Amino acid sequence: MRVIDNKQKHQFEAEVDGSTAVIEYSVQPDIISLNHTEVPKELEGQGVASEMTEKVLLQIEQRGLKVNPVCPFIEKYIERHPEWESILAK
């Protein structure tokens, strides 16, 4: 899965089987708030949101930024994967 940062729309996007999943975000200095995750119905239950979240968190880490997980899904994902706690905004 390839995840693209669509800066104009303030969302990360992943195309899977002709459908697009998105994670909407907002930016503050050195922090990206992940506000909403949306996966099309036809892709639900296939692990798309989890795989996309992992790749988005990796991009944020590689940029040297912190993450504010506003979206409940992403908050739970980080709870289940404590290796990402190091990039949580305080």
Secondary structure, DSSP 8 states (H G I E B T S, - for coil): --EEEETTTTEEEEEETTEEEEEEEEEETTEEEEEEEE--GGGTTTTHHHHHHHHHHHHHHHTT-EEEE-SHHHHHHHHH-GGGGGGB--
